[in-house]
Amino acid sequence: MEENQYPLYTILSKIPKIPIISYILNVIEINLVFLEKI
């Protein structure tokens, strides 16, 4: 996965201050990867 593809996620992932947000971002990333494989 290239960082250029998800710049917003890359920026937000550098601010894992709130576990809930970090968890949600992880779920979103997993979903994006899953959708790419279809």
PQR file with spaces between the fields and no chain letter, atoms N, CA, C, O and H, PARSE charges and radii, in Angstrom:
ATOM       1  N    MET     1       0.839   -1.202    0.000 -0.4000 1.5000
ATOM       2  CA   MET     1       0.000    0.000    0.000 -0.0000 2.0000
ATOM       3  C    MET     1       0.875    1.254    0.000  0.5500 1.7000
ATOM       4  O    MET     1       1.769    1.408    0.832 -0.5500 1.4000
ATOM       5  N    GLU     2       0.598    2.136   -0.945 -0.4000 1.5000
ATOM       6  CA   GLU     2       1.389    3.352   -1.035 -0.0000 2.0000
ATOM       7  C    GLU     2       0.780    4.449   -0.155  0.5500 1.7000
ATOM       8  O    GLU     2      -0.439    4.595   -0.075 -0.5500 1.4000
ATOM       9  H    GLU     2      -0.128    2.011   -1.621  0.4000 1.0000
ATOM      10  N    GLU     3       1.635    5.196    0.487 -0.4000 1.5000
ATOM      11  CA   GLU     3       1.144    6.266    1.359 -0.0000 2.0000
ATOM      12  C    GLU     3       0.453    7.356    0.553  0.5500 1.7000
ATOM      13  O    GLU     3      -0.457    8.021    1.048 -0.5500 1.4000
ATOM      14  H    GLU     3       2.626    5.077    0.423  0.4000 1.0000
ATOM      15  N    ASN     4       0.883    7.534   -0.678 -0.4000 1.5000
ATOM      16  CA   ASN     4       0.281    8.564   -1.529 -0.0000 2.0000
ATOM      17  C    ASN     4      -1.189    8.269   -1.810  0.5500 1.7000
ATOM      18  O    ASN     4      -1.971    9.175   -2.095 -0.5500 1.4000
ATOM      19  H    ASN     4       1.623    6.994   -1.081  0.4000 1.0000
ATOM      20  N    GLN     5      -1.549    7.004   -1.726 -0.4000 1.5000
ATOM      21  CA   GLN     5      -2.909    6.594   -2.044 -0.0000 2.0000
ATOM      22  C    GLN     5      -3.890    7.048   -0.957  0.5500 1.7000
ATOM      23  O    GLN     5      -5.045    7.366   -1.243 -0.5500 1.4000
ATOM      24  H    GLN     5      -0.914    6.267   -1.495  0.4000 1.0000
ATOM      25  N    TYR     6      -3.421    7.073    0.277 -0.4000 1.5000
ATOM      26  CA   TYR     6      -4.296    7.462    1.394 -0.0000 2.0000
ATOM      27  C    TYR     6      -3.595    8.506    2.262  0.5500 1.7000
ATOM      28  O    TYR     6      -3.239    8.226    3.407 -0.5500 1.4000
ATOM      29  H    TYR     6      -2.483    6.814    0.510  0.4000 1.0000
ATOM      30  N    PRO     7      -3.398    9.705    1.719 -0.5600 1.5000
ATOM      31  CA   PRO     7      -2.662   10.732    2.478  0.2800 2.0000
ATOM      32  C    PRO     7      -3.361   11.115    3.772  0.5500 1.7000
ATOM      33  O    PRO     7      -2.711   11.349    4.791 -0.5500 1.4000
ATOM      34  N    LEU     8      -4.699   11.179    3.731 -0.4000 1.5000
ATOM      35  CA   LEU     8      -5.435   11.577    4.927 -0.0000 2.0000
ATOM      36  C    LEU     8      -5.257   10.532    6.026  0.5500 1.7000
ATOM      37  O    LEU     8      -5.018   10.867    7.186 -0.5500 1.4000
ATOM      38  H    LEU     8      -5.228   10.989    2.903  0.4000 1.0000
ATOM      39  N    TYR     9      -5.375    9.272    5.645 -0.4000 1.5000
ATOM      40  CA   TYR     9      -5.197    8.196    6.629 -0.0000 2.0000
ATOM      41  C    TYR     9      -3.790    8.231    7.204  0.5500 1.7000
ATOM      42  O    TYR     9      -3.598    8.047    8.406 -0.5500 1.4000
ATOM      43  H    TYR     9      -5.569    8.999    4.703  0.4000 1.0000
ATOM      44  N    THR    10      -2.812    8.468    6.347 -0.4000 1.5000
ATOM      45  CA   THR    10      -1.416    8.519    6.806 -0.0000 2.0000
ATOM      46  C    THR    10      -1.228    9.630    7.832  0.5500 1.7000
ATOM      47  O    THR    10      -0.554    9.448    8.846 -0.5500 1.4000
ATOM      48  H    THR    10      -2.967    8.618    5.371  0.4000 1.0000
ATOM      49  N    ILE    11      -1.829   10.775    7.557 -0.4000 1.5000
ATOM      50  CA   ILE    11      -1.715   11.909    8.491 -0.0000 2.0000
ATOM      51  C    ILE    11      -2.410   11.567    9.809  0.5500 1.7000
ATOM      52  O    ILE    11      -1.849   11.785   10.883 -0.5500 1.4000
ATOM      53  H    ILE    11      -2.376   10.923    6.733  0.4000 1.0000
ATOM      54  N    LEU    12      -3.628   11.033    9.727 -0.4000 1.5000
ATOM      55  CA   LEU    12      -4.388   10.735   10.941 -0.0000 2.0000
ATOM      56  C    LEU    12      -3.750    9.616   11.738  0.5500 1.7000
ATOM      57  O    LEU    12      -3.809    9.606   12.967 -0.5500 1.4000
ATOM      58  H    LEU    12      -4.084   10.856    8.855  0.4000 1.0000
ATOM      59  N    SER    13      -3.133    8.665   11.030 -0.4000 1.5000
ATOM      60  CA   SER    13      -2.535    7.530   11.728 -0.0000 2.0000
ATOM      61  C    SER    13      -1.326    7.959   12.556  0.5500 1.7000
ATOM      62  O    SER    13      -0.876    7.228   13.438 -0.5500 1.4000
ATOM      63  H    SER    13      -3.084    8.674   10.032  0.4000 1.0000
ATOM      64  N    LYS    14      -0.809    9.144   12.265 -0.4000 1.5000
ATOM      65  CA   LYS    14       0.324    9.660   13.034 -0.0000 2.0000
ATOM      66  C    LYS    14      -0.147   10.356   14.307  0.5500 1.7000
ATOM      67  O    LYS    14       0.664   10.840   15.097 -0.5500 1.4000
ATOM      68  H    LYS    14      -1.175    9.738   11.549  0.4000 1.0000
ATOM      69  N    ILE    15      -1.468   10.401   14.498 -0.4000 1.5000
ATOM      70  CA   ILE    15      -2.020   11.046   15.698 -0.0000 2.0000
ATOM      71  C    ILE    15      -2.923   10.056   16.429  0.5500 1.7000
ATOM      72  O    ILE    15      -4.114   10.319   16.590 -0.5500 1.4000
ATOM      73  H    ILE    15      -2.127   10.007   13.856  0.4000 1.0000
ATOM      74  N    PRO    16      -2.372    8.911   16.880 -0.5600 1.5000
ATOM      75  CA   PRO    16      -3.188    7.882   17.534  0.2800 2.0000
ATOM      76  C    PRO    16      -3.454    8.202   19.001  0.5500 1.7000
ATOM      77  O    PRO    16      -3.213    7.371   19.878 -0.5500 1.4000
ATOM      78  N    LYS    17      -3.947    9.395   19.261 -0.4000 1.5000
ATOM      79  CA   LYS    17      -4.168    9.816   20.647 -0.0000 2.0000
ATOM      80  C    LYS    17      -5.441    9.205   21.208  0.5500 1.7000
ATOM      81  O    LYS    17      -5.522    8.898   22.397 -0.5500 1.4000
ATOM      82  H    LYS    17      -4.143   10.069   18.549  0.4000 1.0000
ATOM      83  N    ILE    18      -6.430    9.032   20.347 -0.4000 1.5000
ATOM      84  CA   ILE    18      -7.718    8.508   20.807 -0.0000 2.0000
ATOM      85  C    ILE    18      -7.902    7.100   20.252  0.5500 1.7000
ATOM      86  O    ILE    18      -8.009    6.930   19.037 -0.5500 1.4000
ATOM      87  H    ILE    18      -6.364    9.282   19.381  0.4000 1.0000
ATOM      88  N    PRO    19      -7.943    6.089   21.118 -0.5600 1.5000
ATOM      89  CA   PRO    19      -8.006    4.690   20.684  0.2800 2.0000
ATOM      90  C    PRO    19      -9.202    4.400   19.776  0.5500 1.7000
ATOM      91  O    PRO    19      -9.084    3.637   18.817 -0.5500 1.4000
ATOM      92  N    ILE    20     -10.339    5.002   20.074 -0.4000 1.5000
ATOM      93  CA   ILE    20     -11.535    4.762   19.257 -0.0000 2.0000
ATOM      94  C    ILE    20     -11.297    5.195   17.812  0.5500 1.7000
ATOM      95  O    ILE    20     -11.616    4.468   16.872 -0.5500 1.4000
ATOM      96  H    ILE    20     -10.435    5.622   20.853  0.4000 1.0000
ATOM      97  N    ILE    21     -10.738    6.378   17.656 -0.4000 1.5000
ATOM      98  CA   ILE    21     -10.463    6.888   16.312 -0.0000 2.0000
ATOM      99  C    ILE    21      -9.449    5.987   15.611  0.5500 1.7000
ATOM     100  O    ILE    21      -9.593    5.671   14.430 -0.5500 1.4000
ATOM     101  H    ILE    21     -10.479    6.969   18.420  0.4000 1.0000
ATOM     102  N    SER    22      -8.430    5.582   16.353 -0.4000 1.5000
ATOM     103  CA   SER    22      -7.414    4.707   15.791 -0.0000 2.0000
ATOM     104  C    SER    22      -8.048    3.393   15.332  0.5500 1.7000
ATOM     105  O    SER    22      -7.726    2.883   14.259 -0.5500 1.4000
ATOM     106  H    SER    22      -8.313    5.838   17.312  0.4000 1.0000
ATOM     107  N    TYR    23      -8.943    2.856   16.144 -0.4000 1.5000
ATOM     108  CA   TYR    23      -9.640    1.610   15.811 -0.0000 2.0000
ATOM     109  C    TYR    23     -10.492    1.780   14.553  0.5500 1.7000
ATOM     110  O    TYR    23     -10.470    0.932   13.661 -0.5500 1.4000
ATOM     111  H    TYR    23      -9.204    3.270   17.016  0.4000 1.0000
ATOM     112  N    ILE    24     -11.238    2.875   14.490 -0.4000 1.5000
ATOM     113  CA   ILE    24     -12.099    3.140   13.330 -0.0000 2.0000
ATOM     114  C    ILE    24     -11.255    3.270   12.063  0.5500 1.7000
ATOM     115  O    ILE    24     -11.618    2.738   11.014 -0.5500 1.4000
ATOM     116  H    ILE    24     -11.256    3.564   15.215  0.4000 1.0000
ATOM     117  N    LEU    25     -10.142    3.966   12.161 -0.4000 1.5000
ATOM     118  CA   LEU    25      -9.271    4.124   10.993 -0.0000 2.0000
ATOM     119  C    LEU    25      -8.728    2.772   10.540  0.5500 1.7000
ATOM     120  O    LEU    25      -8.611    2.515    9.342 -0.5500 1.4000
ATOM     121  H    LEU    25      -9.846    4.398   13.013  0.4000 1.0000
ATOM     122  N    ASN    26      -8.401    1.918   11.489 -0.4000 1.5000
ATOM     123  CA   ASN    26      -7.921    0.582   11.138 -0.0000 2.0000
ATOM     124  C    ASN    26      -8.995   -0.200   10.401  0.5500 1.7000
ATOM     125  O    ASN    26      -8.709   -0.873    9.411 -0.5500 1.4000
ATOM     126  H    ASN    26      -8.495    2.127   12.463  0.4000 1.0000
ATOM     127  N    VAL    27     -10.214   -0.116   10.872 -0.4000 1.5000
ATOM     128  CA   VAL    27     -11.331   -0.809   10.222 -0.0000 2.0000
ATOM     129  C    VAL    27     -11.529   -0.276    8.801  0.5500 1.7000
ATOM     130  O    VAL    27     -11.735   -1.047    7.864 -0.5500 1.4000
ATOM     131  H    VAL    27     -10.447    0.431   11.677  0.4000 1.0000
ATOM     132  N    ILE    28     -11.466    1.037    8.653 -0.4000 1.5000
ATOM     133  CA   ILE    28     -11.627    1.651    7.332 -0.0000 2.0000
ATOM     134  C    ILE    28     -10.515    1.173    6.399  0.5500 1.7000
ATOM     135  O    ILE    28     -10.776    0.826    5.247 -0.5500 1.4000
ATOM     136  H    ILE    28     -11.298    1.663    9.415  0.4000 1.0000
ATOM     137  N    GLU    29      -9.292    1.153    6.887 -0.4000 1.5000
ATOM     138  CA   GLU    29      -8.166    0.719    6.058 -0.0000 2.0000
ATOM     139  C    GLU    29      -8.348   -0.723    5.626  0.5500 1.7000
ATOM     140  O    GLU    29      -8.126   -1.057    4.463 -0.5500 1.4000
ATOM     141  H    GLU    29      -9.080    1.435    7.822  0.4000 1.0000
ATOM     142  N    ILE    30      -8.750   -1.578    6.555 -0.4000 1.5000
ATOM     143  CA   ILE    30      -8.980   -2.991    6.238 -0.0000 2.0000
ATOM     144  C    ILE    30     -10.061   -3.109    5.169  0.5500 1.7000
ATOM     145  O    ILE    30      -9.929   -3.901    4.236 -0.5500 1.4000
ATOM     146  H    ILE    30      -8.930   -1.306    7.500  0.4000 1.0000
ATOM     147  N    ASN    31     -11.122   -2.332    5.299 -0.4000 1.5000
ATOM     148  CA   ASN    31     -12.206   -2.363    4.307 -0.0000 2.0000
ATOM     149  C    ASN    31     -11.711   -1.918    2.938  0.5500 1.7000
ATOM     150  O    ASN    31     -12.093   -2.505    1.926 -0.5500 1.4000
ATOM     151  H    ASN    31     -11.230   -1.689    6.057  0.4000 1.0000
ATOM     152  N    LEU    32     -10.871   -0.894    2.889 -0.4000 1.5000
ATOM     153  CA   LEU    32     -10.332   -0.414    1.615 -0.0000 2.0000
ATOM     154  C    LEU    32      -9.478   -1.489    0.955  0.5500 1.7000
ATOM     155  O    LEU    32      -9.577   -1.722   -0.249 -0.5500 1.4000
ATOM     156  H    LEU    32     -10.561   -0.417    3.712  0.4000 1.0000
ATOM     157  N    VAL    33      -8.647   -2.135    1.749 -0.4000 1.5000
ATOM     158  CA   VAL    33      -7.795   -3.205    1.217 -0.0000 2.0000
ATOM     159  C    VAL    33      -8.655   -4.351    0.707  0.5500 1.7000
ATOM     160  O    VAL    33      -8.374   -4.931   -0.342 -0.5500 1.4000
ATOM     161  H    VAL    33      -8.567   -1.945    2.728  0.4000 1.0000
ATOM     162  N    PHE    34      -9.698   -4.671    1.452 -0.4000 1.5000
ATOM     163  CA   PHE    34     -10.600   -5.757    1.065 -0.0000 2.0000
ATOM     164  C    PHE    34     -11.295   -5.426   -0.258  0.5500 1.7000
ATOM     165  O    PHE    34     -11.412   -6.280   -1.137 -0.5500 1.4000
ATOM     166  H    PHE    34      -9.926   -4.200    2.305  0.4000 1.0000
ATOM     167  N    LEU    35     -11.752   -4.185   -0.388 -0.4000 1.5000
ATOM     168  CA   LEU    35     -12.453   -3.774   -1.608 -0.0000 2.0000
ATOM     169  C    LEU    35     -11.522   -3.802   -2.818  0.5500 1.7000
ATOM     170  O    LEU    35     -11.961   -4.091   -3.931 -0.5500 1.4000
ATOM     171  H    LEU    35     -11.657   -3.492    0.327  0.4000 1.0000
ATOM     172  N    GLU    36     -10.251   -3.505   -2.610 -0.4000 1.5000
ATOM     173  CA   GLU    36      -9.293   -3.509   -3.714 -0.0000 2.0000
ATOM     174  C    GLU    36      -9.071   -4.923   -4.250  0.5500 1.7000
ATOM     175  O    GLU    36      -8.744   -5.103   -5.423 -0.5500 1.4000
ATOM     176  H    GLU    36      -9.895   -3.270   -1.706  0.4000 1.0000
ATOM     177  N    LYS    37      -9.249   -5.911   -3.395 -0.4000 1.5000
ATOM     178  CA   LYS    37      -8.989   -7.292   -3.814 -0.0000 2.0000
ATOM     179  C    LYS    37     -10.136   -7.867   -4.631  0.5500 1.7000
ATOM     180  O    LYS    37      -9.974   -8.883   -5.307 -0.5500 1.4000
ATOM     181  H    LYS    37      -9.515   -5.764   -2.442  0.4000 1.0000
ATOM     182  N    ILE    38     -11.287   -7.222   -4.569 -0.4000 1.5000
ATOM     183  CA   ILE    38     -12.448   -7.730   -5.319 -0.0000 2.0000
ATOM     184  C    ILE    38     -12.311   -7.353   -6.801  0.5500 1.7000
ATOM     185  O    ILE    38     -13.181   -7.685   -7.606 -0.5500 1.4000
ATOM     186  H    ILE    38     -11.418   -6.397   -4.020  0.4000 1.0000
